[in-house]
Amino acid sequence: MLQAFNLALRFVLELLALVAVGYWGFTLSAPLGVRLLGGLGLPLLLATAWAVFRVPGDGGEPIVVVSGAARLLLEAAVFSIAIALLLAAGAPRLAGAFTLVLLLHYGIDYQRVAVLLRRA
């Protein structure tokens, strides 16, 4: 039951990270084209990287197979970007709440992290 909850939580966190990046893009005081690139383009780029670079057996079939450590690094990068951009957009409470829930998720999901780190 906890594993199913945590899987759903990870999916929600992934979506929220993309929403956070998009939020930042649309809060820029820049021309519309730049806001569209930041608000739509950057989340699309991150979602594509998330979907393409995968570890076999950790979700769907990978398009590009990467090591477990590389996958965790990608996850850390996407989540860190989302947190940093929430801070840049002037939403420190959202960034803090997102960080706490993310830490809770990885605390529950420590076995997946250990398995990924063992995969070359």
PyMOL commands that set and color helices and strands:
alter all, ss='L'
color gray80, all
select helices_A, chain A and resi 2-27+32-52+68-88+92-108+110-118
alter helices_A, ss='H'
color red, helices_A
select strands_A, chain A and resi 53-54+64-65
alter strands_A, ss='S'
color yellow, strands_A
deselect
rebuild
show_as cartoon
